[in-house]
Amino acid sequence: MIVAWLGNLDHLKHWGMAATAVPALGEPMETALVLAVLGLLGAIAVLSSRTADRLGVPAVLILLVLGMVAGRQGLGGISFTDYHFAFRVGTLALILILFEGGFSTSVAQVRSVLLPASILATLGVAITAALVAVAAHLLGLTWTKSLLIGAVVSSTDTAAVFSVLRAGSLRLNTRISRTIEVESCLNDPMAVILTTMLIQAFSWHRPPAWMMLLQVPVQLVVGAGIGILIGLAGRFILRRMPLTTSALIPAFTVALALVSFGIATLAQGSGFLAVYLTGVFLDASSLPYRSALIRVHAALAWLGQIGMFLMLGLLVFPSQLWQVAWTGLAIALVLALIARPLAVALCLLPLRYSGKETVFIGWVGLRGAVPIILATFPVMAHLPGARHIFNIVFFLVVINTLVPGATIRRVTRWFKLGSEEKPAPDAVLEINSPRALAGDLASFLIEPSVAVCGATLREIEFPPAAAVMLIVRGEEFIAARGDTRLAPGDHVYVFFNRRDRGLIDLLFGRAEVGGTT
């Protein structure tokens, strides 16, 4: 069914190499060569991620550029113009990215920022779209193109947001990062409805039915309800019906994500919101084999990002981007410096966000895959000037990865909005089980202020079911013996019963991020 949905593999006809580059290889050889080129570019993107993080360049930019390099006007010579297939693959990749984002987020974290994120995802998107449309018209574009560009770029992008905020060395204040992340998961319905409404109006040459805006709350409510129900059902099944092998657990969770998106979309709800909340309400902390599950879904999300942005880069002809460079640059700067910050300021004004937090959230209005995918809608609808709109949006996204994308880490330091959470330990000790266990294994960083610092293990009064399993000191593993003395900087792995969590935290402090299994 998935293969049929992706187009019965007919898209492979479009993936031949340019005739001048490799003549008459035959379709199987051409396909093999294309896959080899894409695999090589993907490997380059992965290997360059460390350098990109050090330079503060978002991975999105590298992937888009590599996609263009592989395209018909680049070194790879791949001719790919199937917008329908790009839309479908992009949707599948976004499902994997959103599910991983929800899977690594708790219900409490979502609830704490739901109100501001909802306002930003509706009113904020509408204000942004209007301001960008006016700016585009003032730059000489027709109202048709201006309104469509405003609608397409009005929402932030989940893939870009998660890529920047959850990757590399950036550690942002939890409240701010959750607000930005949840907003990016909620704002797609508004942008999609604005875009489709305008396309219908321009295709049928009649004013848009503004009653369609009522679909926004409907999509959010339906998508949220279905996502929560499927998440809770999946958690119940995994905790009470153990599978024959742990390798089937990630296959089951991916299936839940696909089912959640499909049912919510068919029910006129937001499929992307449903996928995100399915991941949230699965509650990774309560599932068996959770550490491995988190790693599997993180890998799938990155695989989705790499494939999606490389493919979107293939759709672009670099020679055409130069024709829209000045217009795209001007609209990108208006979006980053005026439209997004003003929309955020108006939306967060009644809420308890400080001036620094409001400015920062306004600055981090990252665009990526979603605007590019939405820009394929006018092309698929065969609207006049649709390709021009696509090129402007693509150029805008590229600029957006630099302003504000490449400046986020520096702005975080300026505003002192970094997270105070401890980094994850370099060495990770895990217990993996296909069944939920009563105990927990957590890593604690021994700081001078904690109660057990300087004490031997024999001197510590552990609960009956608790014990230290391993101590990591620098690059050395130390056996946990009675006369072993805990020193500042040690990473200590403690096994304990969940009912004793409060006492363990009192002795050792708060567990390290990523140190609980």
C-alpha angles and dihedrals in degrees: 000000000000091000090051090049091052090057107273087278090287087133089075088076087068095049098076120124120258109279093235091053103048114007122205100345094146126242099276092051092043091052091048091050092048092051090048091052092048091047091051092050091048090052090049090051092052094047092048093051093091093052091045091052091050091051093044093240114145115241088233091071093051092050094048092049092048089050090054090047089055092047131100093275093043136071094277095056094209112160109210123159103146102128093175092056091044089053092051096046090044090053091051091049092050089052090057092046095047094046092052090049092053093042091059094045127080127226090242092056092052093045092052093061102028097109099050092040091052093051092048091047094055115020092026092053092049093050092047092050092050095048094047091048092053091048092049091051091049087054089060104267121134118257089250093058093037095054093045092050090048092052095044096052097036097099130063117241124249095207094051093043094050092043093056102034099041102036134072125000100322112120110182130187106277097232093052095043092049092049091053094043097047090045090054089053094048103042101067096085092058093049093044093049093047091049097047092043091055093045091053091048094050093042094050094036095231134109115278118261100245088194084079087078087073085071090072097073090037092054092046094049095044093044092047093048095049093044093051093047094049092045093052092045092050092049091050092051096047094048097046105028108051115205122233092250134017090232088073094059097078089044088056094047092049088050089053090053092052093046091048093052094045098048094044093049093047089050090055092254133124106279093191093054089047091054092049094050092045087060092046095050094044081073104211091206091067099045129097117248088018099154092055090043091055091051093047093052092044088054092047091050092052091046088052092050094048094048095042098049093042089052093047089051089055090061092063129086107209092209090061093050092065089059091061098033099111094041092046092047093050094048091046091053092047089051094048100039104032119008102046097038092047093047092049093047092052093046097046096040094097093044131080100261120131122235091255092051093048093049091047095049089047091052095049096068096138120188125195138124099000096060091045092049091047088050088062090063095077089045092052089046090053094233116171111263092014094134090052089054091049092052093049092050092047092050089047091053091051091052090045091059087062100035106062099349100070093041099055097095092050093047089049089057093045093053093038092231097140121131120261092210117122116252120252116268118261092231118052124202115194142182112207121192133164087223130062111259129209094228136069133215114208137173120227128192109223108228125180090252098058120100097242098049109125094010126119118238089247090060095053116093101222123188111258094259097044132092141158109250103182142359121209113201112179105305093338129098113216124198115238104244131157095256094046109120120213113232131194110274095030119136106218123194112210127187114205144153114264092239088062095054094109094055093045091051089049090055101038105021125233119341117253120259108265091010098104121088 
